[in-house]
Amino acid sequence: MTGGELTLGAVLARLEEQEQELAVQAETTREQIAQLTARLDELGRAVEEVRITRKTLLALPDPQPTCRYERGRCARRWTWRSRPTTSTTPA
């Protein structure tokens, strides 16, 4: 046997080690991808639920204004699309 055969054997052994290391990294990456895919699916469902809730609330009719007879004027009730008609600053 010559020294070249030993060197080839060492190269082949190193390549086998690299292959095994890469296979472990690939499996770890597949697991991470599976976890991220599951998380992405969860977030997608949550976004859809919020979208449906928002759409439903926007489809509700605006409430009718209520009259404040003691002041002789009507004030609009607060909704998601409007702000309260009363002032929040102290008098």
Jmol script that loads the backbone (N, CA, C; Angstrom):
load data "model"
ATOM      1  N   MET A   1       0.849  -1.171   0.000  1.00  0.00           N
ATOM      2  CA  MET A   1       0.000   0.000   0.000  1.00  0.00           C
ATOM      3  C   MET A   1       0.883   1.219   0.000  1.00  0.00           C
ATOM      4  N   THR A   2       0.431   2.192  -0.733  1.00  0.00           N
ATOM      5  CA  THR A   2       1.198   3.422  -0.819  1.00  0.00           C
ATOM      6  C   THR A   2       0.568   4.480   0.046  1.00  0.00           C
ATOM      7  N   GLY A   3       1.302   5.587   0.243  1.00  0.00           N
ATOM      8  CA  GLY A   3       0.793   6.698   1.029  1.00  0.00           C
ATOM      9  C   GLY A   3      -0.418   7.339   0.386  1.00  0.00           C
ATOM     10  N   GLY A   4      -0.547   7.293  -0.950  1.00  0.00           N
ATOM     11  CA  GLY A   4      -1.680   7.882  -1.651  1.00  0.00           C
ATOM     12  C   GLY A   4      -2.988   7.204  -1.286  1.00  0.00           C
ATOM     13  N   GLU A   5      -2.974   5.897  -1.077  1.00  0.00           N
ATOM     14  CA  GLU A   5      -4.172   5.165  -0.703  1.00  0.00           C
ATOM     15  C   GLU A   5      -4.652   5.581   0.685  1.00  0.00           C
ATOM     16  N   LEU A   6      -3.721   5.817   1.601  1.00  0.00           N
ATOM     17  CA  LEU A   6      -4.085   6.267   2.938  1.00  0.00           C
ATOM     18  C   LEU A   6      -4.681   7.655   2.887  1.00  0.00           C
ATOM     19  N   THR A   7      -4.102   8.492   2.070  1.00  0.00           N
ATOM     20  CA  THR A   7      -4.625   9.840   1.937  1.00  0.00           C
ATOM     21  C   THR A   7      -6.035   9.791   1.357  1.00  0.00           C
ATOM     22  N   LEU A   8      -6.257   8.942   0.377  1.00  0.00           N
ATOM     23  CA  LEU A   8      -7.590   8.802  -0.200  1.00  0.00           C
ATOM     24  C   LEU A   8      -8.559   8.287   0.858  1.00  0.00           C
ATOM     25  N   GLY A   9      -8.135   7.349   1.669  1.00  0.00           N
ATOM     26  CA  GLY A   9      -8.976   6.836   2.742  1.00  0.00           C
ATOM     27  C   GLY A   9      -9.327   7.936   3.738  1.00  0.00           C
ATOM     28  N   ALA A  10      -8.336   8.797   4.064  1.00  0.00           N
ATOM     29  CA  ALA A  10      -8.585   9.898   4.997  1.00  0.00           C
ATOM     30  C   ALA A  10      -9.573  10.891   4.398  1.00  0.00           C
ATOM     31  N   VAL A  11      -9.444  11.152   3.106  1.00  0.00           N
ATOM     32  CA  VAL A  11     -10.360  12.066   2.425  1.00  0.00           C
ATOM     33  C   VAL A  11     -11.768  11.481   2.426  1.00  0.00           C
ATOM     34  N   LEU A  12     -11.867  10.204   2.133  1.00  0.00           N
ATOM     35  CA  LEU A  12     -13.183   9.563   2.123  1.00  0.00           C
ATOM     36  C   LEU A  12     -13.812   9.562   3.515  1.00  0.00           C
ATOM     37  N   ALA A  13     -12.999   9.338   4.539  1.00  0.00           N
ATOM     38  CA  ALA A  13     -13.519   9.370   5.913  1.00  0.00           C
ATOM     39  C   ALA A  13     -14.016  10.773   6.257  1.00  0.00           C
ATOM     40  N   ARG A  14     -13.252  11.776   5.864  1.00  0.00           N
ATOM     41  CA  ARG A  14     -13.667  13.165   6.134  1.00  0.00           C
ATOM     42  C   ARG A  14     -14.951  13.505   5.382  1.00  0.00           C
ATOM     43  N   LEU A  15     -15.082  13.048   4.167  1.00  0.00           N
ATOM     44  CA  LEU A  15     -16.302  13.282   3.388  1.00  0.00           C
ATOM     45  C   LEU A  15     -17.505  12.604   4.043  1.00  0.00           C
ATOM     46  N   GLU A  16     -17.294  11.420   4.592  1.00  0.00           N
ATOM     47  CA  GLU A  16     -18.383  10.730   5.282  1.00  0.00           C
ATOM     48  C   GLU A  16     -18.810  11.512   6.521  1.00  0.00           C
ATOM     49  N   GLU A  17     -17.850  12.058   7.246  1.00  0.00           N
ATOM     50  CA  GLU A  17     -18.161  12.887   8.415  1.00  0.00           C
ATOM     51  C   GLU A  17     -18.970  14.120   8.012  1.00  0.00           C
ATOM     52  N   GLN A  18     -18.511  14.751   6.936  1.00  0.00           N
ATOM     53  CA  GLN A  18     -19.231  15.937   6.443  1.00  0.00           C
ATOM     54  C   GLN A  18     -20.656  15.574   6.045  1.00  0.00           C
ATOM     55  N   GLU A  19     -20.805  14.462   5.380  1.00  0.00           N
ATOM     56  CA  GLU A  19     -22.130  14.028   4.944  1.00  0.00           C
ATOM     57  C   GLU A  19     -23.052  13.828   6.149  1.00  0.00           C
ATOM     58  N   GLN A  20     -22.535  13.199   7.184  1.00  0.00           N
ATOM     59  CA  GLN A  20     -23.325  12.956   8.387  1.00  0.00           C
ATOM     60  C   GLN A  20     -23.681  14.275   9.075  1.00  0.00           C
ATOM     61  N   GLU A  21     -22.720  15.200   9.157  1.00  0.00           N
ATOM     62  CA  GLU A  21     -22.983  16.509   9.770  1.00  0.00           C
ATOM     63  C   GLU A  21     -24.055  17.266   8.992  1.00  0.00           C
ATOM     64  N   LEU A  22     -23.947  17.230   7.680  1.00  0.00           N
ATOM     65  CA  LEU A  22     -24.927  17.915   6.842  1.00  0.00           C
ATOM     66  C   LEU A  22     -26.308  17.268   6.967  1.00  0.00           C
ATOM     67  N   ALA A  23     -26.352  15.941   7.089  1.00  0.00           N
ATOM     68  CA  ALA A  23     -27.635  15.255   7.245  1.00  0.00           C
ATOM     69  C   ALA A  23     -28.298  15.665   8.559  1.00  0.00           C
ATOM     70  N   VAL A  24     -27.509  15.802   9.636  1.00  0.00           N
ATOM     71  CA  VAL A  24     -28.049  16.245  10.925  1.00  0.00           C
ATOM     72  C   VAL A  24     -28.566  17.682  10.808  1.00  0.00           C
ATOM     73  N   GLN A  25     -27.793  18.547  10.165  1.00  0.00           N
ATOM     74  CA  GLN A  25     -28.226  19.939   9.977  1.00  0.00           C
ATOM     75  C   GLN A  25     -29.501  20.008   9.138  1.00  0.00           C
ATOM     76  N   ALA A  26     -29.573  19.181   8.105  1.00  0.00           N
ATOM     77  CA  ALA A  26     -30.768  19.172   7.259  1.00  0.00           C
ATOM     78  C   ALA A  26     -31.991  18.730   8.057  1.00  0.00           C
ATOM     79  N   GLU A  27     -31.842  17.715   8.904  1.00  0.00           N
ATOM     80  CA  GLU A  27     -32.968  17.246   9.708  1.00  0.00           C
ATOM     81  C   GLU A  27     -33.397  18.309  10.711  1.00  0.00           C
ATOM     82  N   THR A  28     -32.436  18.976  11.342  1.00  0.00           N
ATOM     83  CA  THR A  28     -32.743  20.059  12.279  1.00  0.00           C
ATOM     84  C   THR A  28     -33.487  21.176  11.565  1.00  0.00           C
ATOM     85  N   THR A  29     -33.060  21.517  10.369  1.00  0.00           N
ATOM     86  CA  THR A  29     -33.708  22.567   9.591  1.00  0.00           C
ATOM     87  C   THR A  29     -35.123  22.157   9.199  1.00  0.00           C
ATOM     88  N   ARG A  30     -35.313  20.886   8.835  1.00  0.00           N
ATOM     89  CA  ARG A  30     -36.671  20.399   8.522  1.00  0.00           C
ATOM     90  C   ARG A  30     -37.591  20.545   9.729  1.00  0.00           C
ATOM     91  N   GLU A  31     -37.092  20.217  10.914  1.00  0.00           N
ATOM     92  CA  GLU A  31     -37.890  20.352  12.127  1.00  0.00           C
ATOM     93  C   GLU A  31     -38.235  21.816  12.397  1.00  0.00           C
ATOM     94  N   GLN A  32     -37.261  22.699  12.197  1.00  0.00           N
ATOM     95  CA  GLN A  32     -37.516  24.134  12.385  1.00  0.00           C
ATOM     96  C   GLN A  32     -38.561  24.623  11.390  1.00  0.00           C
ATOM     97  N   ILE A  33     -38.459  24.168  10.161  1.00  0.00           N
ATOM     98  CA  ILE A  33     -39.430  24.561   9.131  1.00  0.00           C
ATOM     99  C   ILE A  33     -40.820  24.075   9.511  1.00  0.00           C
ATOM    100  N   ALA A  34     -40.917  22.861  10.029  1.00  0.00           N
ATOM    101  CA  ALA A  34     -42.220  22.331  10.446  1.00  0.00           C
ATOM    102  C   ALA A  34     -42.807  23.170  11.573  1.00  0.00           C
ATOM    103  N   GLN A  35     -41.965  23.561  12.540  1.00  0.00           N
ATOM    104  CA  GLN A  35     -42.435  24.404  13.640  1.00  0.00           C
ATOM    105  C   GLN A  35     -42.869  25.777  13.137  1.00  0.00           C
ATOM    106  N   LEU A  36     -42.076  26.363  12.255  1.00  0.00           N
ATOM    107  CA  LEU A  36     -42.421  27.679  11.712  1.00  0.00           C
ATOM    108  C   LEU A  36     -43.678  27.613  10.848  1.00  0.00           C
ATOM    109  N   THR A  37     -43.842  26.525  10.107  1.00  0.00           N
ATOM    110  CA  THR A  37     -45.039  26.358   9.288  1.00  0.00           C
ATOM    111  C   THR A  37     -46.277  26.267  10.171  1.00  0.00           C
ATOM    112  N   ALA A  38     -46.164  25.528  11.271  1.00  0.00           N
ATOM    113  CA  ALA A  38     -47.300  25.429  12.201  1.00  0.00           C
ATOM    114  C   ALA A  38     -47.613  26.799  12.792  1.00  0.00           C
ATOM    115  N   ARG A  39     -46.586  27.551  13.169  1.00  0.00           N
ATOM    116  CA  ARG A  39     -46.787  28.892  13.734  1.00  0.00           C
ATOM    117  C   ARG A  39     -47.412  29.812  12.696  1.00  0.00           C
ATOM    118  N   LEU A  40     -46.947  29.726  11.472  1.00  0.00           N
ATOM    119  CA  LEU A  40     -47.505  30.540  10.391  1.00  0.00           C
ATOM    120  C   LEU A  40     -48.978  30.218  10.174  1.00  0.00           C
ATOM    121  N   ASP A  41     -49.330  28.952  10.225  1.00  0.00           N
ATOM    122  CA  ASP A  41     -50.742  28.554  10.092  1.00  0.00           C
ATOM    123  C   ASP A  41     -51.580  29.129  11.229  1.00  0.00           C
ATOM    124  N   GLU A  42     -51.058  29.083  12.457  1.00  0.00           N
ATOM    125  CA  GLU A  42     -51.775  29.657  13.605  1.00  0.00           C
ATOM    126  C   GLU A  42     -52.010  31.151  13.408  1.00  0.00           C
ATOM    127  N   LEU A  43     -50.966  31.848  12.983  1.00  0.00           N
ATOM    128  CA  LEU A  43     -51.096  33.288  12.776  1.00  0.00           C
ATOM    129  C   LEU A  43     -52.079  33.596  11.651  1.00  0.00           C
ATOM    130  N   GLY A  44     -52.053  32.799  10.607  1.00  0.00           N
ATOM    131  CA  GLY A  44     -52.992  32.993   9.504  1.00  0.00           C
ATOM    132  C   GLY A  44     -54.437  32.828   9.959  1.00  0.00           C
ATOM    133  N   ARG A  45     -54.684  31.827  10.807  1.00  0.00           N
ATOM    134  CA  ARG A  45     -56.032  31.639  11.342  1.00  0.00           C
ATOM    135  C   ARG A  45     -56.433  32.810  12.232  1.00  0.00           C
ATOM    136  N   ALA A  46     -55.500  33.287  13.049  1.00  0.00           N
ATOM    137  CA  ALA A  46     -55.802  34.420  13.934  1.00  0.00           C
ATOM    138  C   ALA A  46     -56.121  35.669  13.119  1.00  0.00           C
ATOM    139  N   VAL A  47     -55.354  35.902  12.062  1.00  0.00           N
ATOM    140  CA  VAL A  47     -55.615  37.061  11.193  1.00  0.00           C
ATOM    141  C   VAL A  47     -57.005  36.940  10.574  1.00  0.00           C
ATOM    142  N   GLU A  48     -57.354  35.769  10.132  1.00  0.00           N
ATOM    143  CA  GLU A  48     -58.671  35.570   9.513  1.00  0.00           C
ATOM    144  C   GLU A  48     -59.788  35.803  10.524  1.00  0.00           C
ATOM    145  N   GLU A  49     -59.609  35.349  11.755  1.00  0.00           N
ATOM    146  CA  GLU A  49     -60.620  35.576  12.787  1.00  0.00           C
ATOM    147  C   GLU A  49     -60.792  37.069  13.067  1.00  0.00           C
ATOM    148  N   VAL A  50     -59.694  37.794  13.143  1.00  0.00           N
ATOM    149  CA  VAL A  50     -59.773  39.243  13.374  1.00  0.00           C
ATOM    150  C   VAL A  50     -60.442  39.917  12.189  1.00  0.00           C
ATOM    151  N   ARG A  51     -60.092  39.492  10.987  1.00  0.00           N
ATOM    152  CA  ARG A  51     -60.685  40.070   9.774  1.00  0.00           C
ATOM    153  C   ARG A  51     -62.194  39.863   9.757  1.00  0.00           C
ATOM    154  N   ILE A  52     -62.641  38.644  10.120  1.00  0.00           N
ATOM    155  CA  ILE A  52     -64.074  38.348  10.144  1.00  0.00           C
ATOM    156  C   ILE A  52     -64.775  39.183  11.208  1.00  0.00           C
ATOM    157  N   THR A  53     -64.156  39.281  12.394  1.00  0.00           N
ATOM    158  CA  THR A  53     -64.745  40.089  13.464  1.00  0.00           C
ATOM    159  C   THR A  53     -64.864  41.542  13.035  1.00  0.00           C
ATOM    160  N   ARG A  54     -63.814  42.072  12.450  1.00  0.00           N
ATOM    161  CA  ARG A  54     -63.829  43.470  11.980  1.00  0.00           C
ATOM    162  C   ARG A  54     -64.920  43.674  10.935  1.00  0.00           C
ATOM    163  N   LYS A  55     -64.990  42.761   9.982  1.00  0.00           N
ATOM    164  CA  LYS A  55     -65.999  42.860   8.917  1.00  0.00           C
ATOM    165  C   LYS A  55     -67.402  42.804   9.509  1.00  0.00           C
ATOM    166  N   THR A  56     -67.607  41.922  10.476  1.00  0.00           N
ATOM    167  CA  THR A  56     -68.916  41.796  11.118  1.00  0.00           C
ATOM    168  C   THR A  56     -69.291  43.087  11.837  1.00  0.00           C
ATOM    169  N   LEU A  57     -68.349  43.641  12.597  1.00  0.00           N
ATOM    170  CA  LEU A  57     -68.634  44.882  13.319  1.00  0.00           C
ATOM    171  C   LEU A  57     -68.902  46.048  12.372  1.00  0.00           C
ATOM    172  N   LEU A  58     -68.178  46.099  11.277  1.00  0.00           N
ATOM    173  CA  LEU A  58     -68.414  47.172  10.308  1.00  0.00           C
ATOM    174  C   LEU A  58     -69.769  47.034   9.619  1.00  0.00           C
ATOM    175  N   ALA A  59     -70.283  45.814   9.548  1.00  0.00           N
ATOM    176  CA  ALA A  59     -71.573  45.590   8.890  1.00  0.00           C
ATOM    177  C   ALA A  59     -72.757  45.915   9.800  1.00  0.00           C
ATOM    178  N   LEU A  60     -72.512  46.080  11.091  1.00  0.00           N
ATOM    179  CA  LEU A  60     -73.609  46.417  11.998  1.00  0.00           C
ATOM    180  C   LEU A  60     -74.128  47.813  11.697  1.00  0.00           C
ATOM    181  N   PRO A  61     -75.426  48.022  11.794  1.00  0.00           N
ATOM    182  CA  PRO A  61     -75.961  49.364  11.555  1.00  0.00           C
ATOM    183  C   PRO A  61     -75.563  50.306  12.689  1.00  0.00           C
ATOM    184  N   ASP A  62     -75.407  51.586  12.330  1.00  0.00           N
ATOM    185  CA  ASP A  62     -75.138  52.594  13.343  1.00  0.00           C
ATOM    186  C   ASP A  62     -76.355  52.730  14.247  1.00  0.00           C
ATOM    187  N   PRO A  63     -76.148  52.898  15.536  1.00  0.00           N
ATOM    188  CA  PRO A  63     -77.304  53.073  16.428  1.00  0.00           C
ATOM    189  C   PRO A  63     -77.980  54.417  16.171  1.00  0.00           C
ATOM    190  N   GLN A  64     -79.262  54.460  16.487  1.00  0.00           N
ATOM    191  CA  GLN A  64     -80.013  55.697  16.337  1.00  0.00           C
ATOM    192  C   GLN A  64     -79.581  56.681  17.429  1.00  0.00           C
ATOM    193  N   PRO A  65     -79.586  57.965  17.122  1.00  0.00           N
ATOM    194  CA  PRO A  65     -79.216  58.939  18.154  1.00  0.00           C
ATOM    195  C   PRO A  65     -80.216  58.906  19.308  1.00  0.00           C
ATOM    196  N   THR A  66     -79.717  59.137  20.493  1.00  0.00           N
ATOM    197  CA  THR A  66     -80.590  59.187  21.669  1.00  0.00           C
ATOM    198  C   THR A  66     -80.745  60.633  22.094  1.00  0.00           C
ATOM    199  N   CYS A  67     -81.935  60.991  22.529  1.00  0.00           N
ATOM    200  CA  CYS A  67     -82.184  62.377  22.937  1.00  0.00           C
ATOM    201  C   CYS A  67     -81.945  62.536  24.424  1.00  0.00           C
ATOM    202  N   ARG A  68     -81.312  63.621  24.756  1.00  0.00           N
ATOM    203  CA  ARG A  68     -81.143  64.006  26.154  1.00  0.00           C
ATOM    204  C   ARG A  68     -82.148  65.134  26.418  1.00  0.00           C
ATOM    205  N   TYR A  69     -83.326  64.731  26.892  1.00  0.00           N
ATOM    206  CA  TYR A  69     -84.428  65.707  27.003  1.00  0.00           C
ATOM    207  C   TYR A  69     -84.108  66.776  28.017  1.00  0.00           C
ATOM    208  N   GLU A  70     -83.293  66.418  29.023  1.00  0.00           N
ATOM    209  CA  GLU A  70     -83.002  67.417  30.048  1.00  0.00           C
ATOM    210  C   GLU A  70     -82.215  68.596  29.476  1.00  0.00           C
ATOM    211  N   ARG A  71     -81.494  68.383  28.416  1.00  0.00           N
ATOM    212  CA  ARG A  71     -80.732  69.477  27.796  1.00  0.00           C
ATOM    213  C   ARG A  71     -81.397  69.973  26.513  1.00  0.00           C
ATOM    214  N   GLY A  72     -82.422  69.285  26.096  1.00  0.00           N
ATOM    215  CA  GLY A  72     -83.133  69.724  24.899  1.00  0.00           C
ATOM    216  C   GLY A  72     -82.368  69.475  23.609  1.00  0.00           C
ATOM    217  N   ARG A  73     -81.446  68.526  23.625  1.00  0.00           N
ATOM    218  CA  ARG A  73     -80.717  68.238  22.387  1.00  0.00           C
ATOM    219  C   ARG A  73     -80.469  66.738  22.304  1.00  0.00           C
ATOM    220  N   CYS A  74     -80.176  66.279  21.107  1.00  0.00           N
ATOM    221  CA  CYS A  74     -79.903  64.856  20.902  1.00  0.00           C
ATOM    222  C   CYS A  74     -78.401  64.653  20.774  1.00  0.00           C
ATOM    223  N   ALA A  75     -77.907  63.618  21.378  1.00  0.00           N
ATOM    224  CA  ALA A  75     -76.490  63.283  21.279  1.00  0.00           C
ATOM    225  C   ALA A  75     -76.357  61.909  20.634  1.00  0.00           C
ATOM    226  N   ARG A  76     -75.386  61.766  19.822  1.00  0.00           N
ATOM    227  CA  ARG A  76     -75.153  60.499  19.150  1.00  0.00           C
ATOM    228  C   ARG A  76     -74.414  59.559  20.106  1.00  0.00           C
ATOM    229  N   ARG A  77     -74.837  58.306  20.119  1.00  0.00           N
ATOM    230  CA  ARG A  77     -74.174  57.325  20.961  1.00  0.00           C
ATOM    231  C   ARG A  77     -72.802  56.999  20.382  1.00  0.00           C
ATOM    232  N   TRP A  78     -71.891  56.658  21.274  1.00  0.00           N
ATOM    233  CA  TRP A  78     -70.543  56.309  20.842  1.00  0.00           C
ATOM    234  C   TRP A  78     -70.544  54.933  20.192  1.00  0.00           C
ATOM    235  N   THR A  79     -69.867  54.802  19.038  1.00  0.00           N
ATOM    236  CA  THR A  79     -69.717  53.519  18.371  1.00  0.00           C
ATOM    237  C   THR A  79     -68.252  53.352  18.018  1.00  0.00           C
ATOM    238  N   TRP A  80     -67.943  52.216  17.457  1.00  0.00           N
ATOM    239  CA  TRP A  80     -66.567  51.957  17.039  1.00  0.00           C
ATOM    240  C   TRP A  80     -66.126  52.926  15.946  1.00  0.00           C
ATOM    241  N   ARG A  81     -67.079  53.455  15.206  1.00  0.00           N
ATOM    242  CA  ARG A  81     -66.745  54.359  14.101  1.00  0.00           C
ATOM    243  C   ARG A  81     -66.809  55.827  14.492  1.00  0.00           C
ATOM    244  N   SER A  82     -67.199  56.107  15.702  1.00  0.00           N
ATOM    245  CA  SER A  82     -67.278  57.504  16.123  1.00  0.00           C
ATOM    246  C   SER A  82     -66.673  57.654  17.498  1.00  0.00           C
ATOM    247  N   ARG A  83     -66.462  58.874  17.897  1.00  0.00           N
ATOM    248  CA  ARG A  83     -65.912  59.159  19.213  1.00  0.00           C
ATOM    249  C   ARG A  83     -67.034  59.647  20.120  1.00  0.00           C
ATOM    250  N   PRO A  84     -66.835  59.589  21.422  1.00  0.00           N
ATOM    251  CA  PRO A  84     -67.864  60.114  22.317  1.00  0.00           C
ATOM    252  C   PRO A  84     -68.096  61.600  22.051  1.00  0.00           C
ATOM    253  N   THR A  85     -69.349  62.023  22.230  1.00  0.00           N
ATOM    254  CA  THR A  85     -69.665  63.423  21.966  1.00  0.00           C
ATOM    255  C   THR A  85     -69.394  64.301  23.165  1.00  0.00           C
ATOM    256  N   THR A  86     -69.164  63.689  24.311  1.00  0.00           N
ATOM    257  CA  THR A  86     -68.895  64.489  25.505  1.00  0.00           C
ATOM    258  C   THR A  86     -67.406  64.764  25.613  1.00  0.00           C
ATOM    259  N   SER A  87     -67.081  65.889  26.184  1.00  0.00           N
ATOM    260  CA  SER A  87     -65.694  66.291  26.344  1.00  0.00           C
ATOM    261  C   SER A  87     -65.056  65.514  27.487  1.00  0.00           C
ATOM    262  N   THR A  88     -63.788  65.161  27.329  1.00  0.00           N
ATOM    263  CA  THR A  88     -63.089  64.426  28.375  1.00  0.00           C
ATOM    264  C   THR A  88     -62.238  65.349  29.241  1.00  0.00           C
ATOM    265  N   THR A  89     -62.231  66.651  28.910  1.00  0.00           N
ATOM    266  CA  THR A  89     -61.444  67.600  29.712  1.00  0.00           C
ATOM    267  C   THR A  89     -62.305  68.108  30.868  1.00  0.00           C
ATOM    268  N   PRO A  90     -61.703  68.326  32.054  1.00  0.00           N
ATOM    269  CA  PRO A  90     -62.492  68.804  33.197  1.00  0.00           C
ATOM    270  C   PRO A  90     -62.980  70.218  32.966  1.00  0.00           C
ATOM    271  N   ALA A  91     -64.148  70.529  33.507  1.00  0.00           N
ATOM    272  CA  ALA A  91     -64.756  71.856  33.315  1.00  0.00           C
ATOM    273  C   ALA A  91     -64.210  72.833  34.326  1.00  0.00           C
TER     274      ALA A  91
END
end "model"
wireframe off; spacefill off
backbone 0.3
color backbone group
